[in-house]
Amino acid sequence: MNKLFGTDGVRGEAGSVLTPQLAFRLGFAAAYVLKKHADETKKNCLVIGRDTRISGDMLQNALVSGICAAGADAYCTGVIPTPAVAILTKKKNAMAGVVISASHNPFNDNGIKFFNADGRKLPDAIEDEIAQCMEEIDSLPPATKEKIGRVYEYEKAKEIYQEFIKEKTNARFDGLKVVVDCSNGAASLVAPEILRSLGADLTVIHNTPDGVNINAQCGSTHMESLQKKVVETGADLGLAYDGDADRLQAVDHTGRLIDGDQLLCIFAVYLKAAERLKKDTVVGTIMSNMGLEKSLAPFGIKTAKSKVGDRYVVELMEAEGAVLGGEQSGHIVFWEYNTTGDGILSSVKLLEIIALSKRSLEDLANLMEKYPQVLINVPVKNKVGWERDIRITLTIKKLEDKLGENGRILVRASGTENLLRVMVEGKDERVITEIAQRIAQAIDEALNENA
């Protein structure tokens, strides 16, 4: 993969790394390349959405200028969840969609990621071509005269997305008392309206975005305030989104955290019972809890595992013919409805299951026995080639034998930092903690001493 695009678009600190100049060049190059590859039935336009970060306006204006300079039109939705852009791109018959967001990162970061005309992440080859085009941009003529692109407001974008979500359930949530944490992000403007319209009795927190409070000690990566509020208000459950609302994490009425793996288990069993779980397969990742696979097996449900990252989950879903996949972080993909993770859709489907089954979230979450996991990040001088170090591999093999079938060890290099990530999973937290520490020590001694 090229250095410009990561697994989730172009990201960096807004104003220093992700500058307006970069956004302009990216908009120009993307429109230029996408026009070459666009199906002739598609409109010569891109749909642009963003989250609530203070840098969103700046980057959107620069990006749109580049798009128009390349001769394409821009339809701007304003603040809207990332999955909405995938849907709206298809509704508009546009050649692509763009989201300006850094997801769960703090406000000073931002990102620009693209969906193709089908609402899918761009293939690596197209991203590579866009990156190459940016290098050659000074030699490419901008559009002139009537060829210059125009900027339009995407009218009723929020209403279209809200109706899309509401159409995905026939259930009513009357009588369900729910606390919703909007992370001061894109969910703030749409999630409460959707859930209230379906009858839920809502208490809403962290829904007053000011440009700098997105994800600030709130949302799906900081669940403490939601857990406290659920218990304080006597709610049936709590729901938390991240800044761009493509993730969902939940809390049961006791304040217990229910993560993406547990949600995936609930959804899988529900779809299986409804005879809608194609190939009887769910896609997780190599970081999915062992309890997911072991808990689904008695239901006749198989678990496939992708690399970490929602784009890899989707790729494996297609390869396996699966309609459900997700990550522990709360990205859940319902392929019947959308091509990317959608936190608000996931919350509607969760409330549907609770309402129709008349079972509490606590009870449903107990479908999965969650194995303890210990994670240790080990800083290293050089993470390349660690798999060939016999001191590390022998230590891992010896400790894997000790765990047997009731645990596992996963060591992988960070994609962005000089770190090796050690994850050990098993039934006894004391044992797996000791194993993780021994592996971390072996890595440190092998890769840092005398390096």
Secondary structure, 3 states (H helix, E strand, C coil): CCCCCECCEEEEEECCCECHHHHHHHHHHHHHHHHHHCCCCCEEEEEEEECCCCCHHHHHHHHHHHHHHCCCEEEEEEECCHHHHHHHHHHHCEEEEEEECCCCCCCCEEEEEEEECCCCECCHHHHHHHHHHHHCHHHCCCCCHHHCCCEEECCCHHHHHHHHHHCCCCCCCCCCEEEEECCCCHHHHCHHHHHHHCCCEEEEECCCCCCCCCCCCCHHHCCHHHHHHHHHHCCCEEEEECCCCCCEEEEECCCCEECHHHHHHHHHHHHHHCCCCHHHEEEEECCCCHHHHHHHHHHCCEEEEECCCHHHHHHHHHHHCCCEEECCCCCEEECCCCCCCCHHHHHHHHHHHHHHHCCCHHHHHCCCCCCCEEEEEEECCCCCCHHHCHHHHHHHHHHHHHHHHHEEEEEEECCCCCEEEEEEEECCHHHHHHHHHHHHHHHHHHHCCCC
